[in-house]
Amino acid sequence: MLQAINLSKRFKTKEVVREINMELLAGESVGLLGPNGAGKSTTISMLSSLVQPTSGDVLWNEKSIAKNPEPLRKTLGVVPQEIALYPELSARENLAFFGRVYGLKGELLETRITEVLMKIGLTDRQKDIVKTFSGGMKRRLNIGAALLHRPSILIMDEPTVGIDPQSRAYILETVKQFVEEGMTLLYTSHYMEEVEMLCDKIYIMDQGKIIAHGTKEELKGLVSENQTIELKANLLTENFEKTLIERFPTATLHIEEEVLTISMSKSEEPLATIFAVAAANNVVITSAIVKVPSLEDVFLHLTGKALRD
Amino acid sequence: MLFTLIAKQMKMLIRNKQPLIILLVMPLVLITILSNALGSIMDSGEEAAIQANLLIVDNSSWAQEEKAIKLFLEQEGVNGPPLEAMLIQFKSSDPVELLNGTILASDEMKKYIAVDYKKYVDLKVARQDENIDGILNIPTNFRLDYVKSAYFNNTNLPDLSLYLNQDNEIRASIIESVLTDWQTGYTQSAALLSADLSPQEIMSNVTSVEKLEQTLEANERKIPASIYYTVGMLVMFALYIPAFLAGFALQEVQWKVYDRILLAGVSPILYTLSIFFTGTFVAFIQQVMMLLFGMFVLGIEWISLEAMVVIIVSYSVFVGALSALMTTLQFRTKTEGIANVFNGLFITVFSFLGGSFFNIRDISETLGKIGDFTPNGATMSAILSIQKGQDLSVIWPFMLAIYVLVVVCVLLSIVFFPRRGVAE
């Protein structure tokens, strides 16, 4: 288990991380969500033993890594935000180098390289020089270089920054597969949909502090217990409105032009009932949108600003 | 592990055009150009580069003074055949004749001192001439005064004036050395005549003249422009290696590859060692290639192989140590500023002082001595000494300077290299 205890980091006069507490259990996929400059990368650097905290400690299996980071490092695979590869070397040469520094050699090294190349979909381009690769391919190889020694914990720092949607989807699918295979994941991003898709537990960070954490549902619960349904329909009748109030006595209804907005508890599942009432009253519903709070809403609620500001 | 890191650094060097051009192509081109362009000047005469110009203004002559000497002898009571015999002896031991006819007339001395003889010159004008490194003014009655002083204990000592051009320190010092020994010799001769030693014998026993003669006559090889500039470029361009390796290392930090290497369990000390060994290896290969180029393309015959190996390996180790130190400093400052300053300023100054462009001792002996404390200057002096045919022992003072610098670089690298990531 990896734990951060009151972790702080100050660079000269600027405190970039402030008394963070986090934990990452075996098999968990944890998201660290926050805008650019929130302190995510510094936190990851401290968790992976590359940067010494100004105060606080990082525990790996309940032992501080301050003096002996080696046991943690052996189990870690870190995918930095930067393309941490040698552009003048081929994909295979890059993987071979990183494999060798992890102590792999001979047939085992060759097998692992082949395996990783298949996972990241670069088998066909393995002999090509990295600087000729597209952004997406470089990102995939960047991930591959962290997988050669089969780490039990994978730390990924914004692995989809600056790439096309197709490559992004490929990477997310690959990471999802790692999670399904039971790998422990710490994933940072400022794309809430990525964290939402991949992570069970989420830490939200802003200005160096963890401002909230919990499961997706727990975090969304911070914003509201309600859901909002927007209906567009032809010939909204008073009878239709009246019947809906009878069926959902705790709901509030609001009509504006041809849009009916219903606000009610998230525990209800109202769509089937609404469509039945509409049919009985000869109301034709042209669209229905169920709005539940997103992590974006959570962040907005907690900080008063949008996640990508 | 060390081999993996070194192999990767070698690949990075080989696959980048800029280092290859600067480390290999440029020095070879410069060696060829300088050897050919300056060869005609440097190789025109043996040791022409340090030939001094001496003007002897002789206001006296034996013929002119013989009459006065004869008169002086008669006044001293010498007459008849003894007088004639003494005149013959005085003439044969005339110090000016000894200087002109024996010392300065020898073939070896002619390589170092070119002599021009004049009578009754305006010294003020002659001293303005930049091409003259020294003027020896022999006054009228010099020979008479010499005879009186040397043979009759007269207190009127013969007087000479020597003017040296301070702008040409080295050449002036050659003239001064030879003429001082000559003067000492004929002065001593006066005191030693009682022991029946002739001035010629005394002169030939003057230590420094003998030493100079030995220098000229020893089995030394001439250093042609091809050897001079091959060695000059070899020591200069090896100094570009540390900046390239430190630059690559800084790139590794910026790309976060260095973090990956640390996370894989590679210790910072091992990483520094890999830079040290890569620098040493690349410097060695670079120097060997230049020596082979000199041998096969310029036709140089490198002598004393074992001494050459000692010098080249020592200098390569220094380049390795400097690479490690420069990497450390760049990791600390997180900029390429140090490498840029070193490449742009230090290499130029070191090369100037070390003599890569021309023999700095032609300008100033002091600068030459300072140059011997630069790593490239010490290495160049050591190689050139060996190539002249001097003994292996001559290199150790130069090598000591290199070893001291290696120790300093290694210690500073160990002390200052960041123990964790460079982000801190």
Interface residues (C-beta under 8 A of the other chain):
Chain A: T42 S45 S48 S49 L50 V51 Q52 E70 R73 K74 L76 V78 P80 Q81 E82 I83 A84 L85 Y86 E88 L89 E93 F97 F98 R100 V101 Y102 G103 A145 A146 H149
Chain B: M1 T4 L5 K8 K11 M12 R15 N16 Q254 W255 K256 V257 D259 R260 I261 L262 L263 A264 G265 V266 R420 G421 A423 E424
